[in-house]
Amino acid sequence: MEPGWIKIKTFGIVVEAEIVKNMLIENDIPAVVVNKQDVYVRFGNVELYVQDGNQEAALQLIDEQSENTND
């Protein structure tokens, strides 16, 4: 990953990471998903990165979204 980007969350499922990434982008927080899963067996992690400086806002949005889905 390029300098200036921070990993904020790790997922086991690509779709979950993409949903969170899109939610962040819709809230004007640039985000990138890095898929480190093996292509054939889908073993490994999917990492979500945001630019340094957006980390706190991104984590807050993720927490708020998580609370809303648990209600």
C-alpha positions as YAML, in Angstrom:
chain: A
units: angstrom
residues:
- id: 1
  name: MET
  ca: [0.00, 0.00, 0.00]
- id: 2
  name: GLU
  ca: [1.18, 3.50, -0.73]
- id: 3
  name: PRO
  ca: [2.36, 5.74, 2.11]
- id: 4
  name: GLY
  ca: [-0.37, 7.83, 3.70]
- id: 5
  name: TRP
  ca: [-2.93, 5.02, 3.85]
- id: 6
  name: ILE
  ca: [-3.82, 3.21, 7.08]
- id: 7
  name: LYS
  ca: [-5.46, -0.19, 7.47]
- id: 8
  name: ILE
  ca: [-8.52, 0.27, 9.66]
- id: 9
  name: LYS
  ca: [-10.32, -3.05, 9.37]
- id: 10
  name: THR
  ca: [-9.84, -6.62, 8.19]
- id: 11
  name: PHE
  ca: [-12.61, -8.77, 6.75]
- id: 12
  name: GLY
  ca: [-12.95, -12.42, 5.81]
- id: 13
  name: ILE
  ca: [-15.50, -11.75, 3.06]
- id: 14
  name: VAL
  ca: [-14.85, -9.46, 0.08]
- id: 15
  name: VAL
  ca: [-18.47, -8.32, -0.20]
- id: 16
  name: GLU
  ca: [-18.52, -7.05, 3.40]
- id: 17
  name: ALA
  ca: [-15.36, -5.03, 2.79]
- id: 18
  name: GLU
  ca: [-16.79, -3.55, -0.41]
- id: 19
  name: ILE
  ca: [-20.03, -2.54, 1.33]
- id: 20
  name: VAL
  ca: [-18.11, -0.70, 4.06]
- id: 21
  name: LYS
  ca: [-15.78, 0.89, 1.48]
- id: 22
  name: ASN
  ca: [-18.76, 2.19, -0.51]
- id: 23
  name: MET
  ca: [-20.39, 3.56, 2.65]
- id: 24
  name: LEU
  ca: [-17.19, 5.47, 3.45]
- id: 25
  name: ILE
  ca: [-16.89, 6.81, -0.10]
- id: 26
  name: GLU
  ca: [-20.54, 7.97, 0.02]
- id: 27
  name: ASN
  ca: [-19.55, 9.95, 3.13]
- id: 28
  name: ASP
  ca: [-16.60, 11.59, 1.34]
- id: 29
  name: ILE
  ca: [-13.93, 9.39, 2.92]
- id: 30
  name: PRO
  ca: [-11.66, 7.85, 0.27]
- id: 31
  name: ALA
  ca: [-11.24, 4.14, 0.92]
- id: 32
  name: VAL
  ca: [-9.50, 1.21, -0.76]
- id: 33
  name: VAL
  ca: [-10.00, -2.54, -0.40]
- id: 34
  name: VAL
  ca: [-6.96, -4.80, -0.72]
- id: 35
  name: ASN
  ca: [-7.90, -8.42, -1.31]
- id: 36
  name: LYS
  ca: [-5.20, -10.75, 0.03]
- id: 37
  name: GLN
  ca: [-7.28, -13.91, -0.34]
- id: 38
  name: ASP
  ca: [-6.04, -16.87, -2.32]
- id: 39
  name: VAL
  ca: [-7.92, -16.92, -5.61]
- id: 40
  name: TYR
  ca: [-8.78, -20.60, -5.52]
- id: 41
  name: VAL
  ca: [-9.66, -21.40, -1.91]
- id: 42
  name: ARG
  ca: [-10.76, -17.93, -0.69]
- id: 43
  name: PHE
  ca: [-8.47, -18.21, 2.31]
- id: 44
  name: GLY
  ca: [-6.93, -15.03, 3.69]
- id: 45
  name: ASN
  ca: [-7.95, -11.51, 4.56]
- id: 46
  name: VAL
  ca: [-9.47, -8.52, 2.86]
- id: 47
  name: GLU
  ca: [-8.11, -5.24, 4.22]
- id: 48
  name: LEU
  ca: [-9.79, -1.84, 4.24]
- id: 49
  name: TYR
  ca: [-7.59, 1.26, 4.06]
- id: 50
  name: VAL
  ca: [-8.31, 4.98, 4.42]
- id: 51
  name: GLN
  ca: [-6.05, 7.95, 4.04]
- id: 52
  name: ASP
  ca: [-4.18, 9.06, 7.13]
- id: 53
  name: GLY
  ca: [-6.26, 11.76, 8.76]
- id: 54
  name: ASN
  ca: [-9.57, 10.08, 7.93]
- id: 55
  name: GLN
  ca: [-9.05, 7.16, 10.30]
- id: 56
  name: GLU
  ca: [-11.13, 8.47, 13.21]
- id: 57
  name: ALA
  ca: [-14.04, 9.63, 11.06]
- id: 58
  name: ALA
  ca: [-14.07, 6.32, 9.18]
- id: 59
  name: LEU
  ca: [-14.04, 4.23, 12.34]
- id: 60
  name: GLN
  ca: [-16.82, 6.36, 13.81]
- id: 61
  name: LEU
  ca: [-18.99, 5.85, 10.71]
- id: 62
  name: ILE
  ca: [-18.33, 2.10, 10.80]
- id: 63
  name: ASP
  ca: [-19.28, 1.95, 14.48]
- id: 64
  name: GLU
  ca: [-22.47, 3.96, 13.87]
- id: 65
  name: GLN
  ca: [-23.43, 1.71, 10.96]
- id: 66
  name: SER
  ca: [-22.78, -1.37, 13.07]
- id: 67
  name: GLU
  ca: [-24.98, -0.03, 15.87]
- id: 68
  name: ASN
  ca: [-27.78, 0.73, 13.40]
- id: 69
  name: THR
  ca: [-27.76, -2.80, 11.97]
- id: 70
  name: ASN
  ca: [-27.78, -4.35, 15.46]
- id: 71
  name: ASP
  ca: [-30.97, -2.49, 16.48]
...
